[in-house]
Structure formats: structure tokens, C-alpha cells
Amino acid sequence: MDGETELLDGLVQVSFTMTAMLSRIASAHDLSLTQLRLLAILRDREPRMADLAEHLGLDRSSVSGLVDRAARAGLVRRSASKEDGRSVRVALTAEGMRLATALHAEVTSSVDPLTAGLSAAEKNRLAALLGRIVDRRG
């Protein structure tokens, strides 16, 4: 196998592994993978609906339904944007923050064994390389 094929295979395998792990964690909390992603995004920001749609890679109507369901569950709240009264911002409620924090801890404890064999320098290098890949998506 050449280097490009090995790289592609490795990235796909990591993607499958992470998706399966995140799906299991989400399911254990009666969430979809997209709902888990929503809570993770909102853990450290209060985006406008349009920005949230972009982060999730979904159209605005899909995000609206996703946020509606999360609001009914008491996990998020909407508020008018201070910068633009026509825009709506989405934020976690206290219950949403509690759940997002618990989910983050579960994801961390599930990822730790995957990277346990890496040195601190290797982990830093991997994080930097993955960051460069993700930053180039757009």
C-alpha cells in the first residue's frame, strides 16, 4: 500500500471508530449523534442559528427542528441577538450544560485509551495535524 492509500485508510478507520464511539455515547443518553454534536458546539459558544447550521453542516430548517426538539427537552434556549434583533442565538440551559459536560467527560474517557500509547509530543503533533486537516475543510 502506498502512503496516500495508507493515509486514506487510516483517516477512514479513525472516522469510523470515532463515529461509532460517539453514537454509542449519544444513544446511552437517548440522543442522536447530531444532538450530541449540537450540545458539544454549544458548550463554549452561543452562536446564531445561521452559524449553528454552518457548524453542523445542515440547512437552517433542519437546525430549526433540531433546536426545537432540544428546547422542548429543556436543553437549550433561544434569545434575540444583541447585535442584530432579527437573528436568534442559541445557548445551553443549566440542564443542557450539565449534560454537555457529562458527555464531554464520557467522550474524553473513551478517547483516552485510543491515544494512551502516544507520547505527549506525539499527541500534540497529532492534534496539530488534525487541526490543519479540519481547518482546510471549508
Secondary structure by P-SEA (a helix, b strand, c coil): ccaaaaaaaaaaaaaaaaaaaaaaaaaaacccaaaaaaaaaaccccccaaaaaaaacccaaaaaaaaaaaaaacccccccccccccbbbbbbcaaaaaaaaaaaaaaaaaaccccccccaaaaaaaaaaaaaaaaacc
